[in-house]
Amino acid sequence: MSAGILVVSKTETDGRLLCEQLSAGGFRSECVTDTEQALAHLARRDLGLCLSHARHASSLLPEVRLAAPCFPVVVLDEHENVATAVEVMRGGAADYLSSAVSAEALLDKVNQHLKEEAAGDVINTSAASRRTFDLAARVARTDVSVLISGDSGVGKEVVARFIHQQSARRDRPFVAINCAAIPENMLEAILFGHVKGAFTGAHQSQPGKFEIASGGTLLLDEISEMPLSLQAKLLRVLQEREVERVGAKAPVAVNVRVLATTNVDIRTAVSEGRFREDLFYRLSVFPLQLAPLRERVEDVEALARHFIAKHVTPGESAPELSTAALVALRAYPWPGNVRELENAVQRALVMRTGASLQAEDFGLMPQATTQDGLSARVLGAEGEMILAALKANGGRRRQTARELGVSERTLRYKLQRLREQGVEV
């Protein structure tokens, strides 16, 4: 069953016309005209993409990012505005388009985002990434719980979505919830649901994320931020395979595969009494540790090109990366990991003035420099920069030295130091 598209339009007439375009392109769609209706549909339907008019973006995006951080929302605006584009992209939109775009271009964009929703931003150029996705593909064939660990922005959600798409549950819902972003007094009701009158404001019964994900996969993002009181209830749900809505008198059976992510060392949290040991072992039947981007430099260029193609203005061809830009991207330490790289690419696409992207377009924070002008980072990172520049310039040292801003003599000295450490130059 193919994923559908939710259209959140300005008017019923606009929505009907857009749905007709989507239908002509072979896509299943449905239309609403306000945020409340949109959220109700997103919680209950098998949807893969949301097309939202810009007037709804400010109220819709925060709710979607809270409940389903991986779900793509494309914002349509009849009056293209750079400030609005920047605002909605920062708010978590997957794309920003003119609503006057041709039907063909719109269908191409929709198809692109649905494919990305299915596959995620899977780039595995480096050996470390290949190992990660090989393990993820193996565990996807089972139904065990997986704990995905790694720094913020490293791509944990992408790996979780990949596991779901490679599993037998791929045609059932994938539901993500950010445990760190939801207030403690709301998290239980959002996870397990509630009945009418269970608390102030509970005007009608609502299913929780476990029920919505039944038959599919539930991602508990940043599980280490879940309060201890709720950890015990989660453990019971995992053991009994049933949930009890807040205020209900009887449990509801659920069939959910649970994936969890964390950006901290949960073993330390266990030893400090901040995380239940029994829940840790229940969740980490198969642990996956993701390497930071600085340790898989080979992925940087492929990821950058992927994000360029993803965010380039519709109808434009993707710009090339200049040699200097490639050198700068590979040398940068990426403390914000893949998320920071994607943000930098989006900035570069806005700032570029020529046919290709230059190093300065990315707005990377400059690294401290030594007297000879090269980065003062550790030799390994400096070596990566030098080797990348040499490769990009076909081994021509004079051109490489000029690009790095050092003399040929300094470059020879640096290359000699690399040889002394066993690096082939």
N, C-alpha and C positions, 0 to 999 in steps of 0.2 A: 504494500500500500504506500503510494507516494505521499510525501509530506505536503500539507496544504499551505495556503498563504492567507494571512489575515490582513484585510485592508481596513485601516482606520482613517476614514475620509472626512473631509470638511462638510460635505452634504451627501444625502442619499443618492442624488443624481450623479455626482462625481464618482462616488463609490461604485455605482452600478456600471458606469462606463469603464472604469478601471478593471472591474471584475470581468467584463466582456472581453477586454483586451487579453487578460490573463487566460481566460477560457479558450480564446482563439489560439493561444500558444500552447494549449494542452495542460495548463495548470489548474488545479482545483483551488477555489478561493471562496471567501465569505467576507461580508462587509459589515462594519459597525460605524457609528458616528461619534462615540465618546469613549473616554478612557476607562470608565467603569465597566462598560460592556466588553471592551477589548481585553481587560484583565481577566474577566470571567471566561471568555473564549480561550485565552492562552492557557488557563489553568485546566481546561477540560477537554480540549481538542488535540488531535494529532497534527500539529502545525510545525512547519520548518522555517517560516519567515514571516515578518510583519512589515507591511508597507504603511507608514504613518504620515499623515499630513503634518506639516511643521507646527501647526497650531496646537497639536496634541503632544508634541515631543517633550515639552518641559514637565508635563505631569506623567507621561507614560514611561519615559526612559528610566527615571529613578526606581519606579516600581518593578520594571522588568529586570534591571540590574540587581535589585535586591532579591527577587524571587528566582530568576534564571539567568545568571551572569553570562552564560554562553550563548543565549538566544539572540539571533541577529535581527536588528530593527533598522530598516532603511527609511530615511526621512525624505519626503517629497515636498518641494516648495515651489510655488508658481513664481515667486520673486526671489531669484537666487541672490544670496547675500553672504559675503565672506564671513562676517561676524557671526551670523546664524550657523553657518557651516562649522566654524571652529567650536561654537558652543555645543552643538549637538554631538559632534565627534568626541569632544571631551566628556560629554554626558554618557557616552557608551554606544552611540549609533554605529552601525556597521558601515553605513554609507550615507551620502547626501546627494540627492539628484534633483534636477528641475522636473516639475510635473509636466512640463511641455516637451520632455524628451520623446523621441519617436517611439512608436510601439515596438519596433524591432530592437532598438537599443535598450528599452525597458526589459523586454523579455530576455535579452542576453544577460543583463545585470541580474535579473531574478534567477536565471539558471546558474550563473556563477556563484551567487551567494548560497543557493540550495546545495550546490556541490561542495562548497566549503563547509556548510553546516554538517554535511554527511561525513566529510573526510577530515575536517579540521585543518589547521595550518601545519600539516605533517611534512617536516623537512628533516631528512636523515642523511645528510651528506657526511657528517663526521662519524667516526667509528663508535663514539659514545652514544650518539643518537640512534645509530643502526642497532646497537645492542639493546637500547631501551625499547624501541618499537618491535624488535624481535621478541623480547620477553612479553611485551604487552599483547602481541598477537597470540602468543602461546597461552597466556592466562585467560585471554578472551574466550577461548574454546571451552573453558570450565565455567563454573558459576560461583567461585570462591570470592570472598571479600578481598579488596586490594587497597592498600594504603600507599598513596603516592606522595613522596616527600621531595622538597626542593625549595630553593629561595623564591621569594615573591617575583612574579612575572616570568618564571622560567618555562611555563607551558604545561603546568599540571592539568589544567582543564582540557587542553588539547589531547593529552594522553588518555584522560578519562573518556572523552568522547570517542576516541579511536577504539578503545576497548569495547565500548558499547556497539559501535558500528561493525566491529569484527565478530561480535557475539551472536548467538542464536536469538537474542532479544532485539536485534537491530530494527525490526518493524514495530516495536512497541515503544512507549514513551521514554525519553531521556529527560530527567528532571534534575535540575541543579539548585541547590540552596546554599547561600553564603551564611554560615553560622556566626561569623564575626560581625555581619552587618545588620542583624536583626536583634532588637532589644530582648533581653532575657524573658520578660513577661509576655512576649508575643511568640517566642520561638516554639514553645510546646504546641500551641494551637495551630501554628503554621505547619509543623511537622506531622502532627497526629490528627488535626482537624478538631472541630468542636460542634456541639449541638446548639440549637436555638436556645437563647437564654442562659447559656453557660457562664457568661460574664457580661458586664456592661458593654453594650455595643454589639453583642452577638444577636443580631436581629433575625438571622436565619442560619440553618445548619450549613457547615462547609466541610468538604473533605480535606484532609491534610495531604502533604506531599507524598507520603507513603502510599496512600490510596490512589492518588493521581498517577503515580509511577508504577502501579501494580502491573506485573507482567513485563516490566522494563527495568530500567536502571535508575537508581537515585544517587546523585553525587552530593556528598556532604563536604562542602568546600570549607577549608580552615576548621576542621573538626576539633582542633586543640582549643578553640575559643568557646566551645560549648560548656555551659556551667555544670558543675558536678551533679547538682540535683537532677538535671535532665539526662546526664550520662547513664544513670541507673535505669531510667525509663527506656532509653534507647537500647541498652543491653537486653532488656526484657523483650523488646520488639524483635530484635535480631534472633533471640533464642526461641521465642514462641511463634514467630512469623504471624503476628497479629497485632493490631493497634487498637487502642481505646480512645475515641475522641474525648476531648475535654467535656465533662458533664454527662457523658454517656454511661449507660449501665451494662452494656454488652460490648465485647470486642468484635473487630472486623478482621477477617483473614486477609493477608496480603502476600503477594509473591513478588518480591523485589530483590534485585541484585544491588548491593550497596558498595559504592566506591567512596573513598575518603581522601582528602588531601590535607597537608599540613606544611607550613613553612618554618616550623620549629622542631627541635629534637623532642619527640614525645616521650622517649625513655627518661629524659631529664624531668619532664613534666610529671611523669609517673613517680619518680623518686622524690619529687618535691610535694607530692600529694595533690597536684592540680589536675591529674587525669587518672581515671580508674585503670588499674592494671588489667583487670579481666576484660574491659572493653577494648583496651589496646590490643590484646592478643586476639580478640574476636575480629577486629577490623583488619589486622595486619597478617592475615593468613598468607598473603603474598605481597611483600613490600617491594616497592619500586622507588629507587632514588634517582632523581634527575640532576644531571650536572649543570652548573651555571654556564651561561653563554661564554664567559671568558675562558672556560676550559674546553670549549668545542668551537674554536675559531673557524674551522672549516664550514660551519653552518651559516656564518654571518652573511657571506655574499649571497648564498641561495635564499636565505630568509629575506634579505633586503630586496632582491629581485621579485620575490613573491609578494611582498608588501607594496612594491611599486605598481605591479600589475593589479593588485587588489584596490588600490586607492587612487590610481590615475583618473583624471577627469574623463567621464564617458565620452567616447568618440575620439579621444586622443590616443596616439600610440605611446607606449611606455618609454620614457627617456632612458638613455644609457647611463651607467655609472662611470665617471671619469676615473682614470688611474689613481689620481690623488685621493678621490673619494673612497675608492676601495682600500687604499693603504690606511686612511684614517679610520674607516669602519673596522678593519681587522685589528688595528692597534688599540682602539678604545676598549676600556675594561668592562663596559656595560653593567654597571652596578644594578640597574633596573631590569637587566636581562632582556628577554624577547619583547616584553611589553614596551620597554624603553626604545628598542630598535624600531618597532612599528611606529611609535610616536615620532621618532626622529625622521623616519621616511615621510610621514605625512607632512611634517614641517618642511622638509626639503622640497617636496612637490609644490608647496605654496611659495617658497622663497626662490625657486630657480628662475633664472633670467635667460638661460640659453637652452640649447637642444639637449644637453646632458646635465646630470646632477654633479655639482662640485662639492668638495669637502666642506666648504664654509656653509653650504645650504643646510646641512644637517644640524647646525647649532650645537655641536658637541662641546662640552666643557673642556677647555685646554688642560693638558697635563703639565705638571711641573717639569721644567727642562733643566738640563745640565749645561755647562759652559759650551759644550760642543753642539748644543742645539737639539740633541736627541732626547726622547722621553726619559724621565728619571725613574720610570717603573722598573721592575725586576728585569734581568737580562732576558728571561724567557719571552716576555711580552715584547721587549725591544727587538729581540731576534725575529719574532713573528713579523713585526713591522718591516724589518730590513729584507727578510726573505720574500715577503709579499711584494715589496716594491721592486726587487730584483726580477722576480718572475714576471710581473706586469710589464717591465721594461725589457724583457728578453735578455736579461743578464748584462745589459749595458750599464756599467758602473757610473760613468760620468752623468748620465741622465738620471740614474737612481739617486746619486748624491745631491744633484740639483733639486730633485723632488722632495728629498728629506730635509733639505736646508742645511746640509753639512758639506765640508770639503771632501774631495776624493781621498785625501790622506786619512781623514777621520773615518771614512767608510771602510778603507782598507784595514784600519786598526780594529774596527768593530767586527769585521769579517774574520780577522785572525783570532779574536777572542772566541767567536762562535766555533771555529775549527778546533781550538784548544779544548772546547767542551764536547767535541765529538759530533758537531753538526756538519753535515755535508753542505758545502757552499759552492 
